[in-house]
Amino acid sequence: SSHEISKDYTYDGFWDMKFGFLKNFSARGRIITHDQKDLVNNTSNNTKNQSINVILDPTSNISTTLDKSRQETLSVRTGGENPRTERNQYTIKYAPFSQLSLNYTNSDDQSLQETGAKSNGINKNVSVSFSPLNFLRLSSVWNNQDRNTTAVSGTTETTTNQVTDSRNYTAGLTLRPFNIISLNGDLTVEDYRNWTDTGTINTQTQNVTTKIGASMQPLPTVSISGNYTKKITKDLIKNSETPKENWDSTTTVRVFEWGNLVYNWAQERNMGEVQAGIVTTFDILKITNEISFNTTIPQSSPILSSVVISANYKAITYSDMITSSNNFKANSMTFEGTLNF
């Protein structure tokens, strides 16, 4: 026989106020609790789920946010605990003037899986953006992640510490030599490091990415844009380099008065980069062609306001230059119609 009692409680809170020198102060929160008790076996189990968001902007150039979340389930108890995921994050943004902004984000999380595996980590991010001239952009980002993962095998627990650290510096230009043409370019240098205390992962690279692009509108109904990106991944431990090149272009033509015909083309040649924290080498070529048509036709009917029609065709050719058995071609076609009343 069984006899159980369950109780659920939901608490909601909201605060939104501007007073004194504070530009904005708002808070939203929800807490949901579940209490379950087995009267026959005299056992109990409880869960707590919550989401809290706080925004505090003391002045027009300073803003802060705080987010807290917790997700807990009753599925399987592990060591007397329910599987759960918790995350906390706060962000501070400071912009003393329009050309300069500084951001700092700190987040921590912890989780317990049904298998007994545990993980917890801290992530810190600092970014600075500066535009001394209207055509020049300078930025820098530092990101650090420190994570502990505990795996369970039988009665044995093994904990691994993994640290990922990256710093990148970007300089960008945007020029308009003519009214119908815009040119842009970016250069990004990233110093990347990823390692574990067990020595299973030890990655150290310097990644240099160059990007140039152009956009133009030769006619009022036609716009064209294109980009070229080249990334060089230099393995500082093995003293080797692998390139990755991307080309893409987009052409948009306004058809009739309410429709757009868009053609997208992209090509990627990738010979290796950092994936999942490890330098991975391969040699692939991927070509994508996509054409789409979208139109919204207004209606004068008092019942029907508009008719929306969209169609899309996409084709991908994937070529593995090392293992030809991985080659494939894929395509898809969709058509949609919507009546808005």
C-alpha positions as CSV (number, residue, x, y, z in Angstrom):
1,S,0.0,0.0,0.0
2,S,1.0,3.6,-0.4
3,H,-0.1,6.9,0.9
4,E,1.6,10.1,-0.3
5,I,0.9,13.8,0.3
6,S,2.3,16.4,-2.1
7,K,2.2,20.2,-1.7
8,D,3.2,22.8,-4.3
9,Y,3.8,26.4,-3.6
10,T,4.5,29.2,-6.1
11,Y,5.8,32.7,-5.0
12,D,6.0,35.6,-7.5
13,G,7.5,39.0,-6.9
14,F,7.9,42.1,-8.9
15,W,9.5,45.5,-8.2
16,D,9.8,48.4,-10.6
17,M,10.8,51.8,-9.4
18,K,12.7,54.9,-10.3
19,F,13.5,57.3,-7.5
20,G,16.1,59.8,-6.4
21,F,19.3,59.5,-8.3
22,L,18.5,56.0,-9.5
23,K,17.7,55.8,-13.2
24,N,16.2,52.3,-13.0
25,F,15.7,49.6,-10.3
26,S,13.6,46.6,-11.1
27,A,13.4,43.0,-9.8
28,R,11.4,39.9,-10.9
29,G,11.4,36.6,-9.1
30,R,9.6,33.3,-9.0
31,I,10.2,30.4,-6.5
32,I,8.4,27.1,-6.9
33,T,8.6,24.5,-4.2
34,H,7.4,20.9,-4.2
35,D,7.0,18.9,-0.9
36,Q,6.4,15.2,-1.2
37,K,5.9,12.9,1.8
38,D,5.5,9.1,1.9
39,L,3.4,8.4,5.0
40,V,3.9,4.6,4.8
41,N,7.7,4.6,4.6
42,N,8.0,7.9,6.5
43,T,10.2,9.5,3.8
44,S,10.1,12.9,2.2
45,N,11.6,14.6,-0.8
46,N,11.5,18.3,-1.7
47,T,12.5,20.4,-4.7
48,K,13.0,24.1,-5.2
49,N,13.1,25.8,-8.5
50,Q,13.7,29.5,-8.8
51,S,14.5,32.3,-11.3
52,I,15.4,35.8,-10.1
53,N,16.4,38.8,-12.2
54,V,17.5,42.2,-10.8
55,I,18.4,45.3,-12.9
56,L,20.0,48.3,-11.2
57,D,21.1,51.3,-13.3
58,P,22.4,54.0,-10.9
59,T,23.1,56.5,-13.7
60,S,22.7,56.7,-17.4
61,N,26.3,55.4,-18.0
62,I,26.3,52.6,-15.4
63,S,24.1,49.5,-15.6
64,T,24.2,46.3,-13.5
65,T,22.2,43.0,-13.7
66,L,21.9,40.0,-11.5
67,D,20.4,36.6,-12.6
68,K,19.9,33.5,-10.4
69,S,18.3,30.3,-11.5
70,R,17.8,26.8,-10.1
71,Q,16.3,23.7,-11.8
72,E,15.7,20.6,-9.6
73,T,13.9,17.4,-10.4
74,L,12.6,14.4,-8.5
75,S,13.6,11.8,-11.1
76,V,16.5,10.0,-9.3
77,R,18.1,10.8,-6.0
78,T,21.9,10.6,-5.9
79,G,23.5,10.4,-2.5
80,G,20.4,11.8,-0.9
81,E,20.2,14.7,-3.3
82,N,18.0,15.5,-6.3
83,P,19.6,16.2,-9.7
84,R,19.8,19.9,-10.2
85,T,21.4,22.8,-12.0
86,E,22.2,26.1,-10.4
87,R,23.6,29.3,-12.1
88,N,24.4,32.8,-10.9
89,Q,25.5,35.7,-13.0
90,Y,26.1,39.4,-12.5
91,T,27.1,42.0,-15.1
92,I,28.5,45.5,-14.8
93,K,28.6,47.9,-17.8
94,Y,30.2,51.3,-17.7
95,A,30.2,53.8,-20.6
96,P,31.8,57.1,-19.5
97,F,31.1,58.5,-23.0
98,S,29.7,57.2,-26.3
99,Q,33.1,56.1,-27.8
100,L,34.1,53.9,-24.8
101,S,32.4,51.1,-23.0
102,L,33.6,48.6,-20.4
103,N,31.9,45.3,-19.5
104,Y,32.5,42.8,-16.7
105,T,30.6,39.5,-16.3
106,N,31.1,36.9,-13.6
107,S,29.1,33.7,-13.5
108,D,29.2,30.5,-11.6
109,D,27.3,27.3,-11.9
110,Q,27.0,23.8,-10.4
111,S,25.2,20.7,-11.5
112,L,24.4,17.2,-10.2
113,Q,23.4,14.6,-12.8
114,E,21.3,11.5,-12.4
115,T,24.5,9.4,-12.9
116,G,26.1,11.0,-9.9
117,A,28.5,13.1,-12.0
118,K,29.1,16.6,-10.7
119,S,30.5,19.8,-12.2
120,N,31.0,23.3,-11.0
121,G,32.8,26.3,-12.6
122,I,33.5,30.0,-12.6
123,N,33.6,32.1,-15.7
124,K,34.9,35.7,-15.9
125,N,34.7,38.0,-18.9
126,V,36.1,41.5,-19.4
127,S,35.6,43.5,-22.6
128,V,36.6,46.9,-23.6
129,S,35.4,48.7,-26.8
130,F,36.8,52.1,-28.0
131,S,36.0,54.1,-31.1
132,P,38.3,57.1,-31.2
133,L,37.1,57.9,-34.8
134,N,33.8,57.3,-36.5
135,F,35.6,54.8,-38.9
136,L,37.9,53.1,-36.4
137,R,37.0,50.4,-33.9
138,L,39.2,49.0,-31.2
139,S,38.2,46.2,-28.8
140,S,39.7,43.7,-26.4
141,V,38.1,40.7,-24.7
142,W,39.5,38.5,-21.9
143,N,37.7,35.3,-20.9
144,N,38.7,32.8,-18.2
145,Q,36.9,29.6,-17.2
146,D,37.8,27.4,-14.3
147,R,35.8,24.1,-14.1
148,N,35.9,21.0,-11.9
149,T,34.2,17.8,-13.2
150,T,33.7,14.7,-11.0
151,A,33.0,11.5,-12.8
152,V,31.7,8.4,-11.0
153,S,32.8,4.8,-11.8
154,G,31.4,2.3,-9.4
155,T,32.4,3.6,-5.9
156,T,35.3,5.6,-7.3
157,E,35.1,9.4,-7.9
158,T,37.6,11.2,-10.2
159,T,37.8,14.9,-10.2
160,T,39.4,16.8,-13.1
161,N,40.1,20.5,-13.2
162,Q,40.1,22.3,-16.6
163,V,41.1,25.9,-17.2
164,T,40.5,27.8,-20.4
165,D,42.0,31.3,-20.9
166,S,41.7,33.5,-24.0
167,R,42.6,37.0,-24.8
168,N,41.8,38.7,-28.1
169,Y,42.4,42.1,-29.6
170,T,40.5,43.5,-32.6
171,A,41.0,46.5,-34.8
172,G,38.3,47.4,-37.4
173,L,37.8,50.0,-40.1
174,T,34.7,51.1,-41.9
175,L,35.0,53.4,-45.0
176,R,32.5,54.8,-47.5
177,P,34.5,56.0,-50.5
178,F,31.2,56.5,-52.4
179,N,27.6,56.9,-51.3
180,I,26.6,53.5,-52.7
181,I,29.7,51.5,-51.4
182,S,30.8,50.6,-47.9
183,L,34.1,48.9,-47.1
184,N,35.0,47.3,-43.8
185,G,37.9,45.3,-42.4
186,D,38.9,43.6,-39.1
187,L,42.0,42.1,-37.7
188,T,41.7,39.9,-34.6
189,V,44.6,38.3,-32.6
190,E,43.6,35.7,-30.0
191,D,45.9,34.1,-27.5
192,Y,44.3,30.8,-26.4
193,R,45.2,28.3,-23.6
194,N,43.3,25.3,-22.4
195,W,44.7,22.6,-20.0
196,T,43.7,20.1,-17.4
197,D,45.5,19.2,-14.2
198,T,45.7,15.6,-15.3
199,G,47.6,16.5,-18.5
200,T,45.1,15.0,-20.8
201,I,44.6,18.4,-22.5
202,N,47.3,20.9,-23.1
203,T,46.4,23.4,-25.9
204,Q,48.2,26.7,-26.6
205,T,47.5,28.6,-29.8
206,Q,47.6,32.0,-31.3
207,N,44.8,32.6,-33.7
208,V,45.0,35.5,-36.3
209,T,41.8,36.3,-38.1
210,T,41.6,38.8,-41.0
211,K,38.2,39.9,-42.4
212,I,37.3,42.2,-45.3
213,G,33.9,43.0,-46.6
214,A,32.0,45.3,-48.9
215,S,28.4,46.2,-49.5
216,M,26.8,48.3,-52.2
217,Q,23.4,49.3,-53.5
218,P,23.7,50.0,-57.2
219,L,20.0,50.4,-57.7
220,P,17.2,51.3,-55.2
221,T,15.8,47.8,-55.5
222,V,19.2,45.9,-55.5
223,S,21.7,45.4,-52.6
224,I,24.9,43.3,-52.7
225,S,27.3,42.4,-50.0
226,G,30.2,40.0,-49.6
227,N,32.9,39.0,-47.1
228,Y,36.2,37.2,-47.0
229,T,37.6,35.8,-43.8
230,K,40.9,34.0,-43.2
231,K,41.9,32.5,-39.9
232,I,45.3,31.1,-39.1
233,T,45.5,28.8,-36.1
234,K,49.1,28.5,-34.9
235,D,49.8,25.6,-32.5
236,L,52.5,27.0,-30.2
237,I,53.4,23.6,-28.8
238,K,53.7,21.7,-32.1
239,N,54.9,24.8,-34.0
240,S,52.4,24.2,-36.8
241,E,49.8,26.3,-38.6
242,T,46.4,25.5,-40.2
243,P,44.3,27.9,-42.3
244,K,40.6,28.4,-42.5
245,E,39.0,30.5,-45.3
246,N,35.4,31.7,-45.6
247,W,33.8,33.5,-48.6
248,D,30.1,34.6,-48.6
249,S,27.9,36.9,-50.6
250,T,24.3,38.0,-50.5
251,T,22.2,39.6,-53.2
252,T,18.8,41.0,-52.5
253,V,16.4,42.1,-55.1
254,R,13.0,43.8,-54.3
255,V,10.4,42.1,-56.5
256,F,7.2,44.0,-57.2
257,E,6.2,46.2,-54.2
258,W,6.0,43.8,-51.3
259,G,8.5,41.0,-52.0
260,N,12.2,40.3,-51.7
261,L,14.3,37.7,-53.7
262,V,17.5,36.8,-51.8
263,Y,20.4,34.7,-53.0
264,N,23.1,33.6,-50.6
265,W,26.3,31.8,-51.5
266,A,29.0,30.6,-49.0
267,Q,32.2,28.6,-49.3
268,E,34.4,27.3,-46.5
269,R,37.8,25.7,-46.7
270,N,38.9,24.5,-43.3
271,M,42.2,22.7,-42.7
272,G,42.1,22.8,-38.9
273,E,41.2,24.9,-35.8
274,V,40.5,24.6,-32.1
275,Q,37.4,22.4,-31.5
276,A,36.2,21.4,-28.1
277,G,39.4,22.9,-26.6
278,I,41.8,20.8,-28.8
279,V,43.6,21.6,-32.0
280,T,42.0,19.4,-34.6
281,T,43.3,19.0,-38.2
282,F,41.3,18.1,-41.2
283,D,40.7,19.3,-44.7
284,I,37.1,20.0,-45.8
285,L,35.4,22.1,-48.4
286,K,31.8,23.1,-47.9
287,I,29.7,25.1,-50.5
288,T,26.3,26.4,-49.8
289,N,23.8,27.9,-52.2
290,E,20.5,29.3,-51.0
291,I,17.7,31.2,-52.7
292,S,14.6,32.5,-51.0
293,F,11.5,34.6,-51.8
294,N,9.4,36.4,-49.2
295,T,6.4,38.6,-49.8
296,T,3.7,40.2,-47.8
297,I,0.6,41.3,-49.7
298,P,-1.7,43.6,-47.9
299,Q,-5.5,43.1,-48.4
300,S,-8.3,45.6,-48.4
301,S,-10.8,43.1,-47.0
302,P,-12.2,43.9,-43.5
303,I,-11.6,40.3,-42.5
304,L,-8.2,39.5,-44.2
305,S,-5.4,41.9,-43.4
306,S,-2.5,40.3,-45.4
307,V,-1.2,37.2,-47.2
308,V,2.4,36.1,-46.4
309,I,4.1,33.8,-48.9
310,S,7.7,32.4,-48.5
311,A,9.7,29.8,-50.4
312,N,13.2,28.6,-49.8
313,Y,15.7,26.3,-51.6
314,K,19.0,25.3,-50.1
315,A,21.8,23.0,-51.4
316,I,25.0,22.0,-49.6
317,T,28.0,20.2,-51.1
318,Y,30.4,18.8,-48.5
319,S,33.8,17.4,-49.5
320,D,36.3,15.8,-47.2
321,M,39.7,16.1,-49.0
322,I,41.2,13.3,-46.8
323,T,38.4,10.8,-46.5
324,S,36.2,10.8,-49.6
325,S,33.7,8.4,-48.0
326,N,32.5,11.4,-45.9
327,N,31.5,13.4,-48.9
328,F,27.8,14.2,-49.4
329,K,25.3,16.5,-51.0
330,A,22.1,17.7,-49.4
331,N,19.3,20.0,-50.4
332,S,16.0,21.1,-49.0
333,M,13.0,23.0,-50.2
334,T,10.2,24.7,-48.2
335,F,7.1,26.6,-49.1
336,E,4.8,28.4,-46.6
337,G,1.7,30.5,-46.9
338,T,0.0,32.4,-44.1
339,L,-3.3,34.3,-43.9
340,N,-3.4,37.1,-41.4
341,F,-6.8,38.1,-40.2
